[in-house]
Amino acid sequence: MKASLSRRVVAEFVGTGFLVAAVVGSGIMAERLSGGNAALALLANTIATGAALVALIFAFEAVSGAHFNPVVSFADALEHGLPYREAFAYATAQLTGGVFGTLIAHLMFRLSLISLSQHARSGPAQIFSEFVATFGLLCVIWGCARSRSNAAAFAVGSYIAAAYWFTASTSFANPAVTIARSLSDTFAGIRPADVPYFFLAQIAGAGAATILFRWLVPSLPDVARNVVARETERVR
């Protein structure tokens, strides 16, 4: 039997919280231990984030689908894999879970609970990078869904780890993570003033990838529904 909406929402809250705690916490630790070497700090942040994402997808996929990302949930709803009412519930859980993830990371490293970031991530290159990062993420997700691959966790984690390095924005690709990182004036932060532009780029990237795969795979809505059915079978 498919998990109840309340269980799925809690899974999205906890999973997104842990994801953000991994992103922010590893950024803090990396910055403290890297001796000012930004490349080394980014590498450590990348490895921790990618590894955590793989583990969290495996942990929560059978319960909620392990979206951890509002644009993923709404793209799924657009293709009829998830009702819009549930997509809104998922997004609320993801956004609040992300904020809690930042608070948890700050508590672990004895920092102020909230410290608005001063890390500027602005300009056309950064915004375009977020479009590219999110477009690629949704392509990976839809491609894995089409093949019904059990390697989706590794594919998504690997893509995010790679996109940290090939995008100028270090691949946020997630509105919940973006908001959460704006509350942390640490290595992983982003100025609140830059958040709306990242949002627009992320939404556009997710939409463009979904439209592309709808053309590449005309049966995409059926694929999305089949993924939901498959996850339902797994939790019986």
N, C-alpha and C positions, 0 to 999 in steps of 0.2 A: 504494500500500500504506500502511496506517495506520502512523504512527510507532510505534516500540517504546515500551514503558512507560518504559524508562530515559531515552529522549530526551524524552518528555513530562514526566517528573518534573523533569529538568534545566531544561526550558523554564519550568515553574512556579516552580522555585527562583529562576532568574535574573530572571524577570518580576516576581515578588513582591519580590525584593531591590531591583530598580530602582524599583519603585513606592514602597516605604518610604523609600528614599534620597531620592526626589523629595519625599515628604511632609515628612520630617524636615529634609532639607537646605534646602529652600525656606523652611521655618519658621524655621530658624536665620538664614538670609540676610535674610529679611523682618524679623525682629525687630531685627537689627543695623542695617538701613538705614531703618527706618520712623520713627526718632526718637521712639519711644514711642507712636505712633499705632496702636492695636490694630486698628482697622478697616482701615487700609492694609496692615498686616502680614497680616491674614486674607485680604484680597483677593489679595495676591501669592501667598500659600500656596495659595489656591484655584485660581488660574490655572495655576500650575505643576503642581499635582496633576492637574487635569482634562486638561491638555495631555499630560502624561506618560502618563496612563492610556489615552488615545486611541492614542497612538503605540505603547505596549506591547501593546495588544490587537491592533492591526494586525500587529505584529512576530511575535507568538507564537500567534495564533489558529489558524493552519493546522497548527501542531504539536500543541498540547495543548488547544486551546479557549480558552486565556487566561483561566482562572478567577481565579487569584491570590487566592483566597478560600475557606477551608474550607466555609463554609455554602453557597456556590455549588456546590462539588464534591459535597457530600452531598445537596443538593437534586436535582442531576442524577442521582445514584445512586438516589434515592428514586423518580424517574420513569424509571428503567431506561436512562438515557442513558450511564451509567458504572457498571461493576461496583463493589461496595462495597470490594473489595480494592484497586482502583485509586484509589478516592476517599480511602482511608486513606493511600495513597502520595502522592497529590496534597497532602493536608493536611499531611503531614509535611514535604514539600518547601516548601510555602507558609510554614509556621511557622518553619522554619529559615532560609529565604530572607529572611523579614521581619527576623529578628534580624540577619542579615548586612547587610541594608540599613541598619539603624541604625548598626552598626559602621562601615560605609563612610561614612555621612554625618558621623559624629563624627571620623573620620580626616581627611576633607576640610577640616573646620573646626577641626582641632587641638584637639579636646575629648577628655576621658577616654572610653575605649571604652564603658564602661557607667556611666551615672549615673541611678539610679532616680528617676523623675519625682516631683515634689511637687505637680504640677498637679491639684487636686481637681476631679473631674467626677462628682459624686454627687447623689443625691436623685431623687425620682420623675420630675421633669421631664426630667432627663438620660437616665434609663433608658427612659422612654417615647419620647424622641427617637430613641434607638437602635433601638427597635422600629419606629418609623415609617420611619427611614432605610433599614433593611434590608428591610422590607416593600416599600418603593418600589423599591429596587434590584432585588429579585427580580421584581417586576412588570414592570419595564423589560426585564429579561433574558428572561423567559418570553414577553413580548409580542413582542419582536424575534425570538425563536426560532420562534414560531408563524407569523410573516409571512415567515420566512427572509430577513430584511432584512440587506443588506450594510452598513447604517448602524448596526449594533449598537455598534461602537466609539464612534461619535459620541454615540449615545444614552446609553450608560453613562457616558462621560466628562462629558457635559453634565449628567446627573442628579446625579452626585457633586459637581460644581462647584456646582450649584444648592443641593443639600442641605447643603453647608457653611454656607449662609446661612439656610435656612429651618428648620433643626433646632438646638435648644439645645446639642446635643452636638457640633456640627460634623461629623456624619455619618461616624463611623468605619466602621460597617456591615461589619466584617471582623475576625474573631478574630485572624488573623495580624498584621494591621496594629495591632490593639489591644495585643497582647503586645509587639510591636516598639516601639511608642510609649511603653510603660511603662518602657522601658530608657533613655529620653532625657529628662533634666530640662531641656527646652527648650520653645519655643513650642508644639510639637505634642504634648507629653507628656500622660500620664495616670497618676495614682497607681496602683501595683500593687493597692492595696486596692479600687479601683473596677473593676478588670478583670473579676472574676467576674460582676458585675451587668450589665456591657455584654455579656458572652458570652451570658447568659440572654436578654437582650433581642434580640440578633442572631439567635440560634437560633429564638426564638419568631416574630420577624418573617419570617424566611426560610420557616419552616414554614407560617405563615398565608398568605403570598403563594402558595406552591406549592399549598396546599389550594384557595385561591380560583381559581387558574388551572386546576386539575384540574376544578373545577365549571364554570368559564366555557368551558373548552376540553376536553371529555371525551377528545379524542384526544391530550392532552398527552404521555403516554408515547410515542406514535408520533412526535410532534414531536421529542421529545428524541432518540429513536433516529435520526430522519432527519437531525438536526443532526450527529450523530456520523458518519453515512454521508457527508454532504456534506463534512465536514472530511477524511474519508478520501480522497475523490475529489480534493480539492485538493492533497494531498501526494503523489499518485502521479506 
